[in-house]
Amino acid sequence: MAKQTNDGIARRIQEMAERVKAVQEQELYFYLQAAEAWDGAHVTVNGRRMLQFASYGYLGLLGHPKINAAAKKAINDFSSGTHGVRILAGTTLLHEELEAKIASFKGTEASIVLSSGYVTNLATVSTLISKGDVVISDKLNHASIVDGCLLSRAKFARFRHNDMADLERVLERYASAASKLVVVDAVFSMDGDIVNLPDIVALCRQHGAWLMVDEAHSLGVLGETGRGIEEHFGIEGAIDIKMGTLSKTIPSVGGYIAGDAELVSCLKHAARAFVFSAALPPAQVAAAKASFEVIEEEPWHVQRLQRNVEFFLDGLKTRGFNTMNSQTPIVPIITGDDARAMQMVKMCQEAGIFVLYVLHPAVPLGTSRLRVNVTAAHTQKEIAQALDIIERIGQVVGVI
Ligand SMILES: *Cc1c(COP(=O)(O)O)cnc(C)c1O
């Protein structure tokens, strides 16, 4: 049967194809570039070796010999796959060891790992809350949290970004909800600013709300020993549901929830993404566990990252760039419009700095940007070199 002329699926596919083609024709398309190789802080794309400034590997642990060795040993011992879902035949000793390690690192009774950070947020939010409840989310929370809220069928309320007065208003408005869950990112993934955890904890306690915090960008990044947002503020044990990913600072894949044993047990038996989706492969599990050990045994990675963040942010501000309220390795360089963001990325890559842009509607209109990530893999010399290149290009393009 012929498809209808107003077929919505065909129209959506066609519209996207046209948008992509338009950017590609201007030679300003930089998504999906395949890395041919990487070494240390460098990446090679299309034969060009560039300094990597777009990585989420905040502590520079990709390729760490202990982590690579753990992954290889796990393949030798347990093969490349599993026998299915965790709750049936998929659990290995390695999964148990990783969950114990995460719990001890985060100072909780237990933890559960799922197949990605995205899936962890989706599964946790949608399992814990339901009709009659309210889930309250910061407006700049990650898409995976938003999707979990939408899937839950609870009332989905949002408050203005990091605005405590607005959070309080929302909590008061839903005072009669059966239960309340407040969810926030610890570090916001577009702006690099840090959530006001102490005030949120106080508000949640005052209003009898549960608190869940996504530590995708704070694990290994914040706190003297890299334990994250609670260590940063010196309020250990303040968060009910601690979420994180194993794909950023931790050079593996997966997501976790750390918390009380009964919370974790509830997720292990009721979260559909855990019960109906295969276990993480042994190599990734072993790599993740070894990564937590490396963070504990080699404290200099965290120290070096924190020094690099300060050096890079200071350097950009001194040169007149607008980096919003970033205090972390996620550094927005605001260009204002899309055209200048695209032009800066093109010129930076030609000059040997691998950075990428974030455009509207991923960020509010007028705040198009380069999103630059500094890591512990960079030497101060490499950062200084990048600063000089970004300054020169910023002047040419008219951002500073
Ligand atoms: C990256 C990210 C996730 C998703 O993690 P993955 O492991 O990549 O699926 C969740 N939350 C935040 C804030 C993130 O930045």
The ligand as a Tripos MOL2 file, in Angstrom:
@<TRIPOS>MOLECULE
LIG
   15    15     1     0     0
SMALL
NO_CHARGES

@<TRIPOS>ATOM
      1 C1         25.9670   11.6570   30.5290 C.3       1 LIG1
      2 C2         24.9090   11.8710   31.5170 C.ar      1 LIG1
      3 C3         23.9940   10.8570   31.8290 C.ar      1 LIG1
      4 C4         23.9260    9.5770   31.0520 C.3       1 LIG1
      5 O1         24.9790    8.7400   31.2970 O.3       1 LIG1
      6 P1         25.4030    7.6150   30.2350 P.3       1 LIG1
      7 O2         26.1650    6.6600   31.0470 O.co2     1 LIG1
      8 O3         26.1880    8.2900   29.1630 O.co2     1 LIG1
      9 O4         24.1230    7.0340   29.6900 O.co2     1 LIG1
     10 C5         23.0930   11.0880   32.8420 C.ar      1 LIG1
     11 N1         23.0680   12.2660   33.5020 N.ar      1 LIG1
     12 C6         23.9110   13.2700   33.2030 C.ar      1 LIG1
     13 C7         23.8340   14.5480   33.9690 C.3       1 LIG1
     14 C8         24.8400   13.1150   32.1940 C.ar      1 LIG1
     15 O5         25.6440   14.1130   31.8650 O.3       1 LIG1
@<TRIPOS>BOND
     1     1     2 1
     2     2     3 ar
     3     2    14 ar
     4     3     4 1
     5     3    10 ar
     6     4     5 1
     7     5     6 1
     8     6     7 2
     9     6     8 1
    10     6     9 1
    11    10    11 ar
    12    11    12 ar
    13    12    13 1
    14    12    14 ar
    15    14    15 1
@<TRIPOS>SUBSTRUCTURE
     1 LIG1         1 GROUP 0 **** ****
